[in-house]
Amino acid sequence: MRYFMFFFGIFFVSCGNSQDIKKISNTELKQLLSKEKIQLLDVRTPEEVSEGFIKSAKFANLFDADFYQKASAQLDKSKPVYLYCRTSNRSSAAAAILKEKGFNVYFLEGGYTKWKSKN
């Protein structure tokens, strides 16, 4: 039941704010990573992360009940946050959660799967 409520909550949070969430392309993220240090958050599971990740990313599993606490402890609210997951479904949900709490968020279109195929 706890997991059902968690996913039910993510669904409504992400549906309610999705038009306000900004997307970033692989090309744009690659340019940002080459120019400056950014807040990059991988919201995939530990198993997925073990198969590869974007250098300099921090990690917080969206499926963890304390996702927000783990993510916010690693982030500076005064700076933009760039999120990714495997295909961008979870990162858009994570973006909605963080945006609701006052973060300026972007998510990577196509997620790590697209990133890996392009880089």
N, C-alpha and C positions, 0 to 999 in steps of 0.2 A: 504494500500500500504506500509506503514511504517513497519508493521509486516512482510509482504512478503519479503521486502528487508533485514530485520534483519535475518530471517531464511535462505534466499538465501545466505547471507554472511557467516553465520555459516556453512552451507553445504560446501561451497568452502574452508573455512579455515580448517575445520575438515578433509576434504578429502585430502587436499594438504599436511598436516603434520602428518597424523595419524600414519605413520610408525615410526615416531620419538617419539611418545608419549609412555611413560612407564606405564605398568599396575602393580598393586599390588594386591596380593590375600588377602582374609579375614584373613588368618593365619599370613601373613606378617604384615598387618596393626595392628592386635591385639598385636603382639609382639612389634612393634614400640610404640604403645600407652602405653604399660606396662613399657617400659624402659625410655622413654623421652617425653618431651613436643614437639609436632610436629604441623605444620600448617595444619589443617584439615578444608577444606572448603566444605560445603554442598551447592549445586547449585540448589536445588529443590525449588518449590513454597512454600510460607508461609503455605498454606493449607496442603501440604505434610509434612512439618516440624512439624506441630502441631500434626501429628499422630505418631511422634517419630523421634529421631535423635541420632547420635553417640555423646556421652559425649565429651565435649571440642571443638566441631565443631563451626566454624564461619559460617555465612550465607550470600549468595549473589545469588539472583534468576537469573538464566541464561536468563530468558525471559524478564527481565527488560532492557530497552533501555540503561541504564547506568551501565550495569553489570560490565564492566571492571573497571570503576571508583570505584564502591562499593567494588569490590573484592580487587583491588590493594591497596585501603586505609587501608585494614585490614592485608595486607601481607608484609612480609619482603622478598625482591627479592633475598637476599643473602642466603636464606634457602629454602630447598625443600618444595613444596606445594602438599598436598594429597587431591584429590577431590573425591566427590561422588554425585550421584543423585539417582534416584529410581532404574534404571536397568543398568546404565553406558553409555547410549547413549548421554545424555546431558553432563555428566562429561567429556567424550572424546572431545566433541565440546568445552567445557569450557577450557579444557587442551590445546587445539590447540590455542585458543585466548591468554591465558596467556603465553604459550611457545613463540608465535610470539613476545610478548612484553618482552621476556628475562627471564621469570621465569623457574625454573627447576620443572617440574610437573609430577605427577603420578596420575592415576585414579584407583579407586577401581573396580575390575572386578565384575560384577553382581550387583553393587550398593547396596543401602540400603536394597533392598528386599532380596538379598542373605545374607547380613550381619545379618539382623534380624532373618533369618531362622537358621543361624549357631551359633548365640550368645545368 
